[in-house]
Amino acid sequence: MSIPLKLIHITDLHLGDKAGDQLSNIDCDESLKHVMNLFKEDTYDALLITGDIAANGAREAYQRLQHILPDIEAPIYLLPGNHDNLAAMQQVFGQLEKNNVLGDWQIILLDSNEDNRYFGQLSSDELNFLEQSLQKERDKHSLIALHHPPVDIGSQWMDAMQLKNKNEFFAIIESYSSPQAIIWGHTHQEFDQQRKGVRLLSSPSTCSQFLPRSDQHQKDTLGPGYRWLELHADGRIKTGVIRVSE
């Protein structure tokens, strides 16, 4: 029996232009360190970060993250969010790998930004990349990651900022048997549902949280956290969220 792959998912770090900058009265650098302390002794195969790494796209924010990450021995997969500056990200981290094969799985990273607007939009190039990746690795299970939610999450204000061309996205997803899960950021809350056999997942922010099922923008009192995922060779997924208690 093969050992499942383990991924750690963090998202929406919102690191400010300088250390000590806050979001909703939370020091985002310190909050991130508290979250990372929760899994620093764990063994995992990759760390996945799904955007809004920087609050304002500042190069200094990515540089501070780079100084935090050397303690992590596993591969690190990054994609940009609407608050990020892709050029600055690549100056610090180099070219971002968009397709990563781990054992029986491929991890596909998509850029859902449209001129850094709050809503998401996958360009024709991104949609073509998704389809080509699914065609190329038909014998692998697929986890697709992006920043914006491709489905309603039950919050009116947040649902207005979801992926605008989700029908085109799902038309590709549903043409292949390999996609097992889609994971995203942006929503600052956990979400776990299914759509036609595909697991739909989001995770807490490592900083400030949004109140679920709220028609207007409201903060949640839950602590920051991360999601762990076990990806099994037969396509099964086990997952859960762990939060900082204080």
N, C-alpha and C positions, 0 to 999 in steps of 0.2 A: 504493500500500500504506500503510495507516494505521499510525501509530506506536502501539505498545501503551502502556497505562497502567502506571505503576509505583507500587507501594505499598510502604511500609516498615511492618513489623509489629513492635512491641515489646510486652512484657507482663510482669506480675508484678514491678513495680518495688519494691514493699514499702518505700516511703520511710517512715522512722520519724517520730516526733513532733517530732524536732529533727534538724538536720544532724549527721552523724557517727554516727547510730544504725546498728547492724549487724544483719545476718542471717547466721548461720553464719560469724561473724568477717569478714564483708565489709561495708564501708561502702557502703550502698545508694545514697546520693547520688553518691558518687564513681564507683561502678561504672556507674551510669546515664550519667554524663558521658563515661566511656570508651567506652561503646557508641555514644552519639550522635556522638562524634568520628569513628567509623568511617564514618558516612554523611553527615556535615555538608557535605561537598563534592559529594555526589551530587545528581542532579536527580530528583525524584519528584513524583507528583501528589497524594499524601495520606499522612499518618502515622496508623496505626491502633494504638490502645492498648486491649488487651482485659482490663483489670481488675487488681485487687489493686495499684492505684497506691499506696495507703497501707497501711502495716502494721496500723494500728489505726483507720483512718478519721479521722485527725486533720486538721482544716482546714489546719493549718500545713504538712502534707505536700503538699496540693494547691497551696497558695500557693507553695511552693518549686518545684514542677514548673512552675507558671505563669511563674515568673521565668526558668526555663531555656528555655521554648518560644518566646519572641519571635523568636529567631534563625531559626525555621522559617517559611518563607513559604507552604508548602502547607497545605491544610485539615488539621485535626486531628480525628479521630473517636475519641471516648472511650466506653467502657462500664464499668460497675462490676463488681468481683469480690466474693467473699464477705468479704474483709477491708475493703471500702470502705464509706463512708457516703455514700449517694446525695445526701442533702440537703446535706451539706458540699461534695460535688463540684459541685453545681449553684450553691451560693453563690459558689463561686470561678469556675467556667467557664460559668455560665449554663445554660439548658436544653440538654440533650444531644440532638443531631440523631440520629434513629434510622434514617433512610432517606436515602441520599445517592446521587445519580445522577452518574456520571462517564462521559461518552461512551457507549459501548455497554454499560456495566455499571451495576448498582445494588449498593450496599454496604448490607446490612441489619444493624443492630445490635440484639441482643436482650439483655435482662436476665434471666439465669438464676439469680438469687439467690432463696433461700427463707429469709427471716429470718436471713440471714448465716450459715447452716449451711454445712458444708464441701461437702455434695453440692449438685447443681443441680436446679432445678425451674422450668419455664417456666409461668407463670400462663396462665389462659385468655385474658387480655388480650394477652399476648405472642404466644401461638399465633395468635390472631385477627389481630394486627398482621402477623405473618409471612405469613399467607395473603393478606391484603388487599394487602400489598406485592407479592407474586408475581403476583396477579391484575392489579394496576394496571400493572405494567411487564412484560407478557408478552414484549415484543419486546427486552428487555434480558437480558443474562447476569447472574446473581446470585452474589454472594459473601456468605455469611451468617456473621456473627461473634457469638460469645458467650464467656462465661468458662469454663464447665465443658465437659469432653469429652463428646460424645454417643455415644461408642463405647468398648469396652475398648481399653486401650493396652498390656496385657500386664504390668501391675504390680498385684498383688492389692490392695495397700493403696490405691492411687490409683483403681483401678476401682470401689472401694466409694464413691467420691466423685463419680462421673460424673453426668450428667443422668438423673434418675430417670424422667422421662416421655419418654424418647427415642423410644419407639414412636409416640407422638402426633406428635412433632417430625418423624420421618422419614415418617410418613404424609402430611404436608403437602408435605415436600420432594419426595417421589416422585410427587406429583400434578401436578407442573409440570416442564417441560423446561428452564426457565431456570437452576436452581441448578447451578453448575459447581464450587463449592468451599464448604467449611465450615472456619472457622478459629477457634481458641480459645487460651486461656491455661491457668492453673491447674496444669499438669503439670510446669512447669519443665524441659522437655526437648523436643527436636524429634521430630516424628512426621509421616509422609508416606505415606498409603495411599489406596486408592480403595474406594468402596462404591457399586455400581450406577452407575458412571460419574461419581460425584461425588468430587472430591478432598477428602481429610480431612487437615488440617494443624494442627500446633501448633508453637510456637517456644520457644527458650530464654528463661529469665528474664534480665532485665538485672542480676540479682543472683546468688543462689545456685541451683545446679542439683540436680535429683533424678536418681538413677541409674536408667536405663531397665531394664525387665524385672526389677524387684526386688520380691519378695513383701512386704518390709517397708520402712519409710521409711529410705532411705539417700541420702547426698549424693554427687553426682558431682564429679569433679575437672575437668571441662571448664569453660572460661571462659564468662562471660556473652556474650550476643549478640543478634542480631535476624534476622528473615527478610525477604527482598525478594521481591516478586511482580511479574511482568509479566503483565498481563491483556490478551489479544489480542482483536481485534474479532470473531474467529470462535469465541471461547470457550476457546481454548487458554490454558493457564497455564504459565509458566516460573517456577521459584522456587528459592531456595537460602538457606542459613543462613551468616552470617558471625559469627565470634566474636572477642572480645578475646583476644589470644595469651597475655597474662600475667595 
